[in-house]
């Protein structure tokens, strides 16, 4: 990977990558490619952001104007919490995306990845008054993990960020009502797995509602018991890392150019 453009500040040296950032860029580019393959996003909006492990006050983000199938390790941009693009010149960022992604990462130093999409199943369920109901075994992984945030217009106003953080709380998923879906994680793997489960659950529930059939509920006792079983699995990195390894291999099979 070769980033040859100079940093935004002309007094700085040409931007160079640490090995930690280089590895994260490749992983994050893989996430974009697989998310596009799963049809989470088919246009130039929405974002996946990831904090640099060796510079916690900086993060990677996709620039405005590129489709997710066009993201590569080298065209991701490095930004700080002051809004400065450090790795490239003449880069345009989506204001709303930068605003709440940077706000979450700055306000929650325990989190290292934020994913936001307008995947159709998620928007459908986010437009219903009741929201998502957990109706199957896979969906149980989301039980107790979904908050809700009211639509306030384009999320580019700084004063909305504290309300997003409040509504997210200690959960990993946020139903942004009349808008879309958001997930967070301590790692890219964790945030990606939550988003995969959340979109799948929304798609299943949308199809179930369309049948008009009476829904067979899962009792609260069973949901609580299953949550305890899942919490034990979450204690080990393998809970999300094994699935993430598959997704990286999938990205390589789809088009290895993401790593360039």
BELPE-V359565 format. One record per backbone hydrogen bond with DSSP energy under -1.0 kcal/mol. CO is the residue of the C=O (numbers start at 1). NH is the residue of the N-H. Records with the same first field share a line. If there is no record, write none. Layout:
CO: NH, NH
This chain:
9: 12
18: 22
19: 23
20: 24
21: 25
22: 26
23: 27
24: 28
25: 29
26: 30
27: 31
28: 32
29: 33
30: 34
31: 35
32: 36
33: 37
34: 38
35: 40
36: 39
47: 116
49: 114
50: 60
55: 58
57: 81
58: 52
59: 79
60: 50
61: 77
67: 70
77: 61
78: 86
79: 59
80: 83
84: 80
92: 64
94: 98
95: 99
96: 100
97: 101
98: 102
99: 103
100: 104
101: 105
102: 106
103: 107
104: 108
108: 111
112: 51
113: 185
114: 49
115: 183
117: 181
119: 123
120: 124
121: 125
122: 126
125: 128
126: 178
138: 141
139: 142
140: 143
142: 145
145: 173
147: 175
149: 177
154: 156
157: 160
158: 161
160: 164
161: 165
162: 166
163: 167
164: 168
165: 169
168: 171
172: 184
173: 147
174: 182
175: 149, 177
176: 179, 180
180: 176
181: 117
182: 174
183: 115
185: 112, 113
187: 191
188: 192
189: 193
190: 194
191: 195
192: 196
193: 197
194: 198
195: 199
196: 200
197: 201
198: 202
199: 203
200: 204
201: 205
202: 206
203: 207
204: 208
205: 209
206: 210
209: 212
219: 223
220: 224
221: 225
222: 226
223: 227
224: 228
225: 229
226: 230
227: 231
228: 232
229: 233
230: 234
233: 236
236: 239
237: 240, 241
238: 242
240: 244
241: 245
242: 246
243: 247
244: 248
245: 249
246: 250
247: 251
248: 252
249: 253
250: 254
251: 255
255: 258
256: 259
257: 260
258: 73
